Amino acid sequence: MNQQPLSNQKIDATIAAFIQWHIDHEKVDPLDRIYLTNKLLELLKKKELSDPESSNELFHESSHLTMLDDLVEYAVEVELIEDSASARDVFGAKIMDVVTPRPSEVNNRFWQLYAKNQQLATNDFYTFSEESNYIKTREIAKNIEYTHPTEYGDLEITINLSKPEKDPKKIAAAKQTQYSYPVNALCMENEGYAGHESHAGRSNHRIIRLEVAGEPWGFQYSPYAYYNEHAIFLSEEHRGMNVGERAIKNLLDILTILPHYFVGSNAGLPIVGGSILSHDHYQGGQHTFALERAEMEETFQLKDLPQVKAGLVKWPMSVIRLSSKDQSAMEQAAKKVMETWDEYDDPSVDIQAYTGTTPHNAVTPIARMREDQFELDLVLRNNRTTQQYPDGLFHPHPEVQHIKKENIGLIEVMGLAILPPRLERELAEVKAFLMGEVETVDPIHQPWADTLKEPAENLSSEQIDLLIQQSVGDIFLKVLKDAGVFKRTEKGQSAFLDFVERLKTV
């Protein structure tokens, strides 16, 4: 009798161990063992399972995600799928879908737990999303993260290494085939969608259904989370971003459902939007950002709204904070601020609301509960471009774009830098330059590296790492200041107070 190939022997044990892990961790019912095993055999194009008892030793040595990797590797080895990141992602999601409950079951569990404790429900759903490998915990762990102290609080710096880089040839090929389903990466139709070369595998994706301000919405987590319980709230209706009166009502309503979360929206215009503008959605989660810790340095009273406290926040960008127990009054106060800002001009500080009929002023709103009150930060934005600043007047200026050129969205507004993966390699090169190991660096970094050369003299390797980190943190602070419409100067703050005076009269 011919001996089975090693890959078949191992995969049989892995299939059995994979199912056993989910049984032992009470993710699936023991009665479903045979059914689930057969589903995996079908997916892997295997006709039989031999010697499943050999899984016992394997089970004690491996996590379910390690076993998932082995199953995907087997699919590559026997040429069920091609050896590419996108094919592995799609197939891995299909494997996890076999042991992932259906959306109705996930929703039933969530709301049963919610009836006992709101935070228990979200904690459970988050853990579920990690264990189903929808949240890419191992990839997220690759990110480089540290904090940077400033006069505005500790900013958080992240070099994002979690998302796999896409093959340019695959991207070009995908562009030749246009798909209209799902409509975009944020719509409900992604739930359970298999995916393909240009669309991530979503077979194991599950969405919690919510009613927000009388409309059907969904709640999920980000696969590549930037902070704790990085949540996304998405409209069931296919419509573009609307960051106006309705958005404020939605944000505050979400807080009544999940008061332990913050929830915010990107601005609704390009450049300052920093996100997908084609689908109405918000981001939230259970994380305290530096902006939330920042204190108000000026307070004022809005006309006809005595129940709302208003003030200016000490922050590198221009932030108006509102707080009240009265949700309706908060909505009215936010409407006053946004409608006044929409039409506001101040040539003395280069603020121009329109170019012709094209609007430039927008708001990034962030809502949270502080004790028993609604708190809403309205970050004033403007996306105007000029000849001197073609990327945006209130956008990272050229001298900092070697570190951060991308749009400044909601997450960065709150003090968490999402820096591009190229920096891992480029900063290592800068370090080599500072240590005298190379004579030059990438031209985009050379002027900056030259300024660090003298401070780096006689420093150890670890001290140079710290020097570079501190300088990157200082640059991110400059990025936020560039994005601020009323600068942190005497002239800028005087202009901000002029805007407040206008607010008091409406």
Secondary structure, DSSP 8 states (H G I E B T S, - for coil): -----HHHHHHHHHHHHHHHHHHHTTSS-GGGHHHHHHHHHHHTT-S----GGGHHHHHHH--HHHHHHHHHHHHHHTTSS-SSHHHHHHHHHHHHHHTS--HHHHHHHHHHHHHH-HHHHHHHHHHHHHHTTSS-HHHHTTSEEEEEEETTEEEEEEE---S----HHHHHHHHTS---SSSSTTSGGGTT---BTTB---TT---EEEEETTEEEEEEE-TT-SSTT-EEEEESS------SHHHHHHHHHHHHH-TTSEEE---SSTTT--S-TTS-EEEEES---HHHH--EEEEE--TT-TT-EEEEE-SSS-EEEEEES-HHHHHHHHHHHHHHHHT--BGGGTB-SEETTEE-EEEEEEEEEETTEEEEEEEEEE----SS-TT-TTS--GGGTTT--S---HHHHTTEEEE-THHHHHHHHHHHHHTTS-S---TTTHHHHHHHHTTTTT--HHHHHHHHHHHHHHHHHHHHHHH-SS-SSHHHHHHHHHHHHHHHH-
